[in-house]
Amino acid sequence: MLKKPPEIVAAVDLGSNSFHMIVCSLTNGNLQTLDRLKEMVRLASGLDEKNHLNIHTQERALECLERFGQRIRNFSPESVRVVGTSTLRMAKNAQQFLDKAEIALNHPIHIISGIEEARLIYQGVAHSLGSNANLRLVMDIGGGSTEYIIGSGETARVKESTPMGCVLVSNAFFSDGKLSKAAFIQASLFAQQQLEPIQKQFQHNNWDEAIGASGSLRSIDKVLKAKGWSNNGITRAALEKLVAHINQCTHINQLALPELNPERLPVFAGGVAIVYATFKSLGIEQMTVSDGALREGLIQDLLGRIYDHDIRSATVQDLAKRYHIDKEHASRIKQTISYMLNQLGNDFCATNCEHVVQVLNWAADLHEIGQDIAHSHYHKHSAYVIENGDFAGFSRQDQVLLSTIVKAHRRKFSRSPFNNLPIPWNVDAVNLTIILRLAVLLHRNRQEQALANFNMSLTHSKICLSFPDHWLAMAPLTHADLIQEAECLKAAGFKLEFS
């Protein structure tokens, strides 16, 4: 746990339709909401046919983030989590936007997978509703994707993310606000196609109650109540009436629905089509709408990190078990890494020291998972699984960082793969990889006996190892490995000296 938990925490969700921010006070582990900010940015509308985010949309989003930044710019790094979702996953020029967005907020932005988004959404819903034993189906419609989760209590058991959202469906089938019965049928069929592969898994006989999250579902719920079509959340019968009303109109301006925010109007029909298709495909008769969503889930996840319940560490242990890792060997490597870091102190890298230890321990636990696939070039298999797997708690950047370190932990060593990492990891991860390489090398014989005490220094491009007198002479294989390692590091501009 941090020596002193932050007094205020914040979460920012850069969604494909809206940007959300929640700010909470934190006292003895208890949260109290101080601020909620939301702006309809419609990031997904800025994607062209080649998935490039246009400059006009970027500017609109940055103006919003400048306003958000005024509130959280001076918050401590460990007290804020900012994530991007579907549109930023898709945009080929996302990094161009992220570089400017991180300056506006003064905090890093992490892109999360659809499955991780689903997990966090469920966390937000579960904490807003409280615990019960029911199996819940949770549905969340974003601007670019829709997530479906089945869980109980605080645990998400089945998670899926589908590539349809209220902005994308509205743009594709109701462009320029035009409505027609034929267009609604096509939009609904499109949504049913996306649901087809998961339809059996999420059918109504697999859960006890349906819960909706997100602005689209809240808007539909409000409209149905205001029209007197439902007083019990979203029902199949009430949806049929809403669809019939939409199909009588030729333009969104004719909808004239009470309690519908004018900002929601351009994406409303797309959201209704997704909900209607979901009710039909999954056999839903009634859905309750929750206030909790992704941003609340982010806050809960942040609390876990603050109070030493980081889901990422649990994920790594689960992976190590799944891929039959030699736990004793990994433990010895982690002990040697700790020994090295204690000697190097806090100045050898710019990154937070606690996070450095965390990343290196994860790398030590996972560097051999590729051996379960193939022994030859196992480090490449390990790196592929780490970068491309669905890892609970990890962002895309987390996984790329870990993958890069693991892939470079043996054989040839080059600086070039690190150049694409964000600052300061583009420099620091090089040093972390060298530490991992040396720790793995010193335990190559996989013996249980403890290593002899040695001294280590790492300055700029020079690494020095000093062993007790005659130790290397009594360990000729380690000596030979160090000679070979010196050549590998030399190719990357490092000088390894040992004596």
PyMOL commands that set and color helices and strands:
alter all, ss='L'
color gray80, all
select helices_A, chain A and resi 43-46+55-72+77-79+86-90+94-105+114-129+166-173+175-177+181-198+204-206+215-226+236-247+252-254+265-282+294-306+311-322+327-344+353-366+369-372+378-388+396-407+416-420+425-442+476-490
alter helices_A, ss='H'
color red, helices_A
select strands_A, chain A and resi 8-14+18-27+30-40+80-84+110-111+135-141+146-152+155-162+209-213+234-235+286-289+455-459+462-466+495-498
alter strands_A, ss='S'
color yellow, strands_A
deselect
rebuild
show_as cartoon
